[in-house]
């Protein structure tokens, strides 16, 4: 019998906890493959761009694998694209991590470093490696309605591992913010067919799996 589950391509460019992402997808009933194949990525029902590590190395590897145009074309389509941690940052115009690097330029924005975040008891460590809370951005409407964060409580905890964060040119794209000491940054965004988050839902317990459940539900509605 053929497998009727929705097919998800997890982009493999050698950076990130890919098997944790794959396991989360399988847990919610999706057929997920880890791949760097153009054909697999283009033919999948949805694509996940994960990642942990240095921005410049990631871009260089994507270029070597000839995946940049594939991802840019995907972002311009109607196919769901989920970015996680470094995957979210790669979608920006540029990064200032260890010099200047061009990003995929899918979403106007810049990746910047935590500069001496200050907490109640003084300077905080960089990178941020901890559970932290995500809050809805302020506005008249519920920014999480219809997004992959729908059904989660305002202030939900997610697991974060990062030294850099994004600054969006269009702040309305951001749907969640997180505070690390005195610094508030965008921790989730929604942009057309794209959802991206700085935290790691695959490492965030039941609340993180809710994001994957919403991802699967959205795919199965199409």
N, C-alpha and C positions, 0 to 999 in steps of 0.2 A: 504494500500500500504506500502511496505517496505521502510525504509529510506536508500537511496543509498549514502548518504553523507559519506565521510571518517570519521572514528572513531578515536578520540584522547583520550587517558587516561591521566588525570592530576593527578599526584601522590599526594595523601593526607597522609601526616605524621604530620599534625597538625601545620604546620608552613608556613605562606605565604598568600597572597591575592588571594586565589584560585578562587573566584567568578569573580574577574576582569579578570583573565586569561581565565576562561570559557566564559565570555561574549565576549572577543576579538576573541576567536575561533569561536563562534557562528556567530559573525558579518561577518566573512569571509567565512561562509558556511560550517564549520566543525561541526560534532556532537561530542561534548566534554563532558566527564563525569569525575567527581571528585571521585577518588576511591583509596582504598588501597588493592584491591583484586588482587591476583596473576593472576587469570584468565583474568580479565579485562585488566590488564596491558600487559600481554603476547599476548592477542588476538587483541589488538588495532592496527590500521594502523600506528600510531605514538604515542609517549609518551612525555609528558612535565614534567620536574622535576623543580618546582618552589621553592621558599623558602625565608623567611626572619627570622633572628634570630641567635642563637648561634650554631656554628658548632658541638660542642660536643653533645649537646642535640639532634640535628638533626640525627647524626649518631646513637646515642643510640636508638632513636625512630625507625629508619629504621631497626635496628637490632632486636628490640622487635617485629616489625611487620613482620620480616623475609623477608624483601624486598631487602636486599643488593645483594644477588645472582641473584635475578630477574633483577635488574638494571645492574649488571655487565654482565650477559648473553645478555641482550638487547643491551648493548653497543658493544658487539662482533658480533652482527648480522648486517643485512643491514637495519634494521628498523630505521626511523628517530627518533632522540632523541634530544629534545630541553631543555637546562638548563638555568635557569634564576636566577640571583643574587646568593643566597646561593646554589641553585641547581647547578650553575656553579662551585662554590668552592668545593662542595661535591665530584665532579669528580676527584679532585686532589689526589695526593699520601698522603699528610699530611696537617695538619693545626697547626699553633702555637697560636691559639686563646685560651687564658686562659689555658696555658699548651700545651702539645703535644697530638694530636689526629690523628689516622689513618683515611684516607679518603677512598673512593671507589677504588682508585688507577686505575682509568680508563685512566687518562691522567697524565703523569709525571709532577709534579709541587707541589708547596708549597703555602699555604695561609698565608699571613703575614699582620701585622697591619700597618696602616698609622702611621708613627713615625714623629710627629711634622711637618706636611706639612707647607711650608712657601709660602705665597702669596705676592703680591706687598705691601700690607699694614701690613705684619707681619704674625703671626701664624694663621693657618686656623683651624676651628672647626673639630673635629672628633666626630661622623661620618660625612661623606660627605652626606648632604641631600640637593640636588639642581639639577637643570638642568645643564648638562655639555656636552661637545662636543666629538664626536667620529671621529677619523681620520684614514685614511687608513695607514697600516704599509708600510714602504718604500720597494720598490722592482721593478723589471722590469715589471712584469705583474700586472694587477688589482687584488688585493687580495679579492675584494668583488664580482667579476664576478662569477656567478653560486652559490653564497651563499645567505643567507636570507637577506643580506644587499644590494643586487644588486638593483640598481635604486635609492638608497639614495645618497644624496650629501655628499661629503667629508667634514667633520666638522659638521655633523648633530647633533642636540641636542637630548639627551635622559635624562630621569629622573633617578637619582641615589640615593640610600639610603644604605650606607655601611661604616663600619669601617675597613674592611679587603679587601685585593685584592690578586690576584694570581700572582705567579712568575713561568713561564713555564720553564721546562728544555729544551724543543725544541722551540725556539722562533718563528720558521717558522710556527708553528701551529696558532699563534696569527694573526688575520687579522685586528684588530682595536686597537688603543691605545687612552687613555684619560689622560689628565694632571690635577692633583689636586695640585695647587701650583707648587712646584719644583719636584713633584713626577709624573712620567709617568708610567702608568700601562696598562696591557692588559685588554681591555674592551669587546672584542669578540674574539672567536676562532672557528676554523673549523677543525674537526678531523674525517675523514671518514664520518660516518653517523651522527656525532654529530655536532650540532651548539650550542654555549652557549654564553651568554652575561651577563655582570655585571649589566647593567642598566635594567630598567623595561619597556619593549616595551608596555605592556598593560596599562601603566600609562603615555605614552609619545605622546599622541595625534595622528594625522594623520601619522607622520613619524614612530611611533611605530607600528601602524596598518599595515603599509607597510611590516613590518617584518612578521606579521601574514598572510598577503596576499601572500607573497612569500612562506611561509610555506605551505599554502593550495594549491597553484599552483604546488609546487613540489610534493605534495602527489597525486594530481589529474593527474599528468603526468605518475605516476607509475601504 
